[in-house]
């Protein structure tokens, strides 16, 4: 039988999921769309009804505030992003917002006003699903977003970012203004988007770091020729070269072992005809690791491997590294708080890294930050099949509640 936390969590998730409910399945709530505006306004009204003081910043991040009784200028923040991918699930992002509201409500009901201010944040955007820009919400709070980053970009329908932002009722942050100095901690609760916790039958993950990422586009330039009249030894086959490189890269990744992961996610071939030796091949490469030195070492090794292979097969190679994000460690002191509270309240947990990007990796560069995960069934995310059991949703909220109590109520 479900307890009150489970029941309320499911009810609120279903309620918020109606804003952007997609006839094709799942939730589609993209930045500055009508569905996005409706969701933020609904959250604003709900928090007001529950006694929070609400406000927006210039770009549309929504906040719900419970004023601290002794240290109002010391703020403990929790929340996540309100936007979704197209046809996304019901838990990614919005669960963290709902969890923060529920945790803070429960604390106030049981313990009264906090010593330090508690604040929910519903970040405007994280996914990059409408415009080619990610973390617009948290990057603005952290002072990392720049007006010129988005002034010229458009969505898939040709709508300029600036026009969509103004239509939703928001504008640019004043980049000359000072950043907030009151935030003493940020804690984000999120679904894992992987299957580690499910496989290990644990309720909660305490995240110690978010992986660094390097992404490449590799293009092989060979020579297109007749498939029947060109002997194997005379060919400059771009697919042969690409295939050998991909095998070398993935074999080396296997040898490195966890936590390194390497993925070739896209392959294009030209002329892509059955009876022509391919003259051009393109593939993408995504490499992630929690240790910057190891990330650099691996990418240096595979770059050298690819160059040697191209030379040995007589083809040209172009290697474009278009993403280079360092790993981001979480705050050690907040990690200790999370671990201690899970142990104290007998919540089965694991200290782990995040293989996906989150708002916390932006916030960690600005304020002390940590993350909690709850399991994702089969590791599925960004998909209408995304699911976390009510029991695990509730355990995550309990862990967050106990941690926020220590951070905001204890002297």
N, C-alpha and C positions, 0 to 999 in steps of 0.2 A: 504494500500500500504506500502510495507516494506521500511524502511529508509536505509541509506548507511551502518550503523553499522550492522543491521540485515543481509543485503545482503552479506557483506564482511565476517561476522562471519560464515554464512552457507557455503559460498564458501571455506573458509579455513578449516573448519571442514571436508567437503567432500574431499578436496584435501589431508589432512593428513590421512584420513581414508583409502585411497587406499594402504597405506603401512601397510600390514597385513590384507587386505581385505580377509575374510575367506569364501571359497565356501559354507561352512555349515551355514553361517550367521554371521553377525557382524564383529568384528575386533579381530584378534589374533596376538598380537605383544608382544612377550615374551622377557625377558632380554637377550641381546647378540645374538639374532637370526639375520638372514639376514634381516628380516622385520624391526627389531628394528634399526639395523645399517642404513638401508635406510631412516627410518623416521628421525633419528637424523641428518643425512647428509643433508636431504632435508630442515629441519628446520634451520640448519647452513647456507645453501646457501640462503634461503629466508631472514633470518635476515641480512646477509651481503648485500644483494641487497637493503634492507631497511635502510642501514646506521649504523647498529649495528656492533660493534667489537665483534667477536665471539672467544670462546676458550673452550676446554674441560679440566676437571680435570683428574686425573690419572685413575679413575674408569669409566669414561664415562658420567658424568653429563655435559650437554651442557649449556653454558652461552652466552647471548647476551647483550652487554654493551653500554650504552650511558654515556659518561664521564661527570661528574659534572664540572661546570665552576668555582665554588668557593670552594666547599668542595668535591673534587674528592675522598678523602679517607673515606667519609661517604656514604655508599651504601644502597639503598632501593631496595629490591629484591621481585619479584613476579613471580609465575609460579606454576607448578605442575608436575605430573609424566607422562612420555611418554609411559610406558608399560601398557598393558591391561591384563585382565583375558582372558582365552580361550573363544572365541565366545562372547566377550564383546561388549559394546555399543560404540557409536561414541563420547560420551561427557565426560565420566569419565576420569579425568586426562588431556587429551589433550585440552579440552576446557579452562582449567586454563592457559595453555601455550599460546594458541592462544589469549586469552583475555589479557594477560600481554603484548604480542607483540603489539596488537592493541591499548591498552591504552597508552603505551609509545610512539608509533608512533604518535598518535593523540596529545599528550602533546607537543612533539617536534615541530610538524607542527604548532601548535597554539601559543606556548609560547617560542619556541627556546630551547636552551640547558638548562638542569636542573641545579639548584645550587648544588644539591647532585647527585651522580652517580645513575642512574637507571639501573637495571640489570634483565633480564629475566633468569629463570632457567628452564631447561627441565630435571627433575630428571630421572636418569637412571632406577630406579625400586622402586616400592612401594608395588605391589600386592602379591608377593610371589607365582606367578602362575607357574613359571618354576622350581625354586629351593625352598627348604624348608627354606626360609629366606625372611624377609620382610623389607622394608624401606632401602634397600641397598644404594640408592642414597642419601637421606637426612641424614642417619646415618653416611655416610662418610663425608659429609659437616660439620656435627656437631661433628665429632671426636668420635662417639660412636661405629662404626663398627670396628671389629677386624679381622685380617687375619685368625686367627684360627677358627673363626665362620663359615667360608665357605670353608676352604681348603679341607675338606673331603666329602663335600656334592656333590650329583649328581642330574641330572634332571630325568624325567620319562623314558628317553631312555638310562640312564646310562652314560650320558656325564658329566664329572666332571666340576664343577663350574669354576675352574681355567683354564681348557682347553678352555671353551666357552669364557671366558673373554679375553684370549690371542688371540683367533681366531678373535674376534671382534676388536682387536687392542688396548686393554687396559690392565692395570695391577693394582697392589695394591697401595693404598695410603701409602706414607711414614709416618708411625705412629709417628716418632720422630720429624716431622716438626710441627711448631706452627700453630694453627688454625687461620682462618681469624678473624680479629678484626674490620674490616671495616663495617660489616653489622649492620645497625642500626634498620632495620625493615624488616620483611617478612610478606607479605600478600598473601594468597592463595584464589583464586576464584574457586569454585567447585560446581558441581550439588549436591543437597541435598541428594539424594539416599534414600529419605523417602517422605512422602506425607503431611507433616505438612503445608508447604507453599502453596501447591495446595489447600488443604482443607480450608485454611484461606484466599485464594485468594490474596496472597502477592507476590511481585516481588523478594524480596531479604531477606535473613536471615543474621543477624550479629551474629556470633558465639561467645558465651562467654566462652565456655569450651567444651572439648572433654571427653566423658565418660571414666571412668576407667572400666576395664574388668577383670573378673576372670572366668577361664574356668576349668572344671572338667571332669574327666572320673570316673564314679561310676560303680563298679562291684559288683553284688550280687551273693553270692555262696550259693545255696540251695542244694537240693538233687533230682536228676532225678529219676522218678519212674513211674510205670504203671498207666495210666490215668483211668483205669477201676477198679483196685483192691486196690487203695490207698485212704482211706477215707479222706474227706476234713480236718478233725481235725488232721490227722497224717502227713499232707504234709509239706514239706519245699519248697514251690513254689516260685522260684525266680521272676517270672513275677508278682505274687500277691504282693510281697514286693516292686518291682520296681514301679508298678502301683500306689500303695498307696503313695509311696514317691513322685512320680511325681505330683500327685494331691495335696499333701500337699505343695509342693514347689510353684506350680503355683497359688494355692489359697492364699498363703502368699504374693506372688508377687502382686496379685490383691489388697490385703489389703494395701500393702505399697503404691501403686499408683505411678503415674509419678513423677520423670523421671526414676524410677527403671524399668528395663525389665529383664525377666528371660525366657530362652528358652531351652527346651529339643529337640535337633535337630537330634539325632541319637539313635536308640534302636536296640540292637542285642540280640538274644535269642538262647540258646543252650539247648538241641539238635535241637530245631526248627522243631519238628515233631508233627503231629496232635494228636497222642495218647500217648504222654509222658509228664508227669509233668515236666516243665522246671527246670533244675538244675542250670542254670547260666543265668544271664541277665546283660547286660551292657548298660548304657545310658550316654550321654554327657549332660553337663549343662553349659550354657553361661549366666553370670549375669553381668549387666552393670548399672552404676550409676554415676552421676556427682559429688557426695560427697563421699570422701574416707571413712569417718566414717560410713556412711549409708551402703556403699558397704560391709564393714567388718562386720557390725552388721547383715545384712541380711544373708551373707554367713555363719556366725557363727550360726545363728538360724537354717538355713536349714541343716547344718552339724549335729547339735544336733538332729533335727527331724529325719533325716535319720538313725542315730545310734540307737535312741530309737525304731524306727519302725523295724529295723533289729532285735534287741534284742527281741521285742515282738512276732515276727513271727518265731524266731528260725533260722535265716539265718545269714551268715557272710557278712560283707561289707568291701570293699576297696575303699577309696576315694582319688583320685589323683588330686590335684590342679596343673595343668601344665602351667597355665598362670595367672599372677598377675600384671596387669598394673594399675598404679594409674591414677585417673582423671587428666587432664591437663588443667589448666585455660589459657585463652588467655590474652594478655597484655591489661590492663585497658585503658591506654592512646590511643592505636591504636583503641580499641573498640569505644572510644569517637569520634575519627576522623571519623570512618565509620558511626556511628550514626548521627553525625552532618552533614555529606555530604549527606546522604540519606534524612534527614529532609530538608536541604537547597534546594535540587533539586527535592523535592516532589516525591521521590521513595518510594513506600509502602514497609515497612520492618518490621521485627520482631526480637527481641533479643532472641536467642535460643541456645540450646546446640546441639552438634553433637553426634549422637548415633553410628556413624561409625568411624573407625580410619583413620587418614590422615597424610601426611607428616608434617603438622603443629604441630602435637603432639610431633614430634621429634625436629623440629626447635624451638619450644617454650622453650625447655630446654637449648637452645643455644643462641638465640637472641629474642628480643621482636617480638611477632608473633600474628597475628589475621587472621580470615577467613570470607569469604562471601559465602553464598549459593544462588543458584537460584533453582526454583522448578523442581522436576522430576515428569513427568506424571505418576500417579498411584503409585508413589514411586518406580518404576521399575529401577533397575540398574544391572550391570554385566550381561547384556542381550541385544541381538540385538534390542529388543523393547524399549530400553532406549531412552527417548525423552524429550527435553525441548523446549518450543516454541521460535521462533525467537525474540518475544517481550521480553521474560524473559532473554534470552541470552544477548540481548542488554542492558537491565536494569542493569544486573550484571556488564557488561563492563563499563557502565557509572558510576556506584558506585565506581568501582575500579579506574577508571580514575580520578575522583574527589578526592579520597583519596590519590592517588599517587601524585597528584598536591600539596596537602597540605604537604605531607611528604617530597617531593623532591624539590619543587619550592619556598615554603615559608620560609623566613629567621627565 
